[in-house]
Structures are given as structure tokens and as C-alpha cells.
Amino acid sequence: MNMMELDGYKAKIEYDPDLDQFRGEILGINGSADFYGKSPASLRKEFKNSLKVFLELCKEEGITPLKEYSGKFNLRIPSRLHREIAARATATNKSINQWVAETLKRSVND
């Protein structure tokens, strides 16, 4: 997935062939905000403008801009994979939660 970041906000970037433009969608916010541009430079400029408008609206409405996440989610996996994860966690003297969190963090930071 193509991403763009501005002031700690991330946006998913896709190409829209119907409009012959790139479309960005700001992620992880309370609401929705998108923007368009024909080049990376114009897309970044529109990202900045869209984010500014969104943040101003949040301030006026008393809305927290970023979604809150609990830090918990359920994950269903095959029992065989669960067994392998448990073995790897135990082998490194970690809980399954610690091992999975570290593995996910490495994956996201790559």
C-alpha cells in the first residue's frame, strides 16, 4: 500500500484512472477526509490543505481528530499456527502477546 505522512497523520494513496489523478484518504481519524492531485507535489499540497480544514472543523465541533484505539483486538488463526506461535514465544521466554506484538511492530516498521 502506498502511504504518505504529514505531521503524524497517514494517508493511503491510490491512483484513480477515471479522474487521471492520485487520491489520498487520511487514515485513523474521526471522520473522513480525502484529497486529489496529479503529481506527488500537488498531492502533498492538497493533503496539507485537507488536513488543515479537517483539524479546523474538529476544533470548531469539539471533536478529537484521531480515533482512539484500545490496544486490544481479537484474532482468529488456525490452531496449527497458534501452536507454532506459542512455541516460538516460549523459546524466547516471552508471552504470546509480547512475541506477537514485537513481530507485528517489526512488520509495520519495515
N, C-alpha and C positions, 0 to 999 in steps of 0.2 A: 504494500500500500504506500502511496506517495503521501508524505506529510510535510507540512510547513509549520513553523513555530514562530510566535511573536509574543513577547512579554509573558512567557509562560503558558500561553494558550496554544493549543494544537488544532490544526485544521487538516482534514482529509482532502486531497486534491485529486480530481478526476478530469478527464477530457470529455467535453460534450460535443460530439460530431455534428449534431443538429445546429448548434449555435457557432461551431468552429471556435470555441473558447474553452479555457480551463475553468472549472467550477470548484470552489472551495467551500467546505462546510466546517464551521467551528465546532469542535467536539467537547463534550463534558460540561456543557453549560445548561443553565436553567432556562430553556427556551431554544430558539433556533436562530441561526444567523449564517447566511451564505453570501458568497461574493463571486464575481467573474472577472476574468482578464484574458487578454490574447497572448500575453507573454509572462514569464516569471516575474519580471519587474512590475508590470501592471497588476498582476495577481497579488503581489505583496502589498502594493499601494492600496488596493481595494480591501485586502484583509485588514490593514490598519484602519481604514475608514469604517468598515463594517463593525470591527471590534469597538471602536470609539463610540459609534452610535448605540451599539448594544449595551455597553457599560453605562452610558449616559441614561438610557432608558431604565436600566436596573436601578440606578441611583434614584431616579425620579419616582419609581414604583416601589422602592424599598425592598428590592429582590436581591438575594445573594447571587452573584453571577455564576459561580461554579456549583455544579451538582455536588452534593455530599455523598460520599461512599462509606459504608460501614467497615469495609476491610474484610468482609465475610462474603463468600459465595459458595453455593453447592456445586459439586462437580460429580457427574456420573461417568465412571470409567469401567472398562471390563475388569473382572476380578483378577485376571492374569496380570494386567498392568498394575493394579493395586498391590499385588503381591511383590512385583518387581520393585516398585517404588518403596515399599516397606523395607525390602531387603537392602536397597541402596541407602536409605535413610539410616537404618540400623548400623550398617557397615561404616558410616561416617559419624556415628554417635550423635545423630540428630533425630528429632521427631519428624514424622511425615510432614507436618505443617512447615517446620523450618526448612526441610530439604526442598519441598515443592516451592516455597516462597523464594528461596535462593535460586532455584532453577528457572523460575519464571522471571525473576529480576535479571538474570544473565541473558535470557532470551529477549527481553524487552530492550535491554541496553546494547544489544548487538547492532 
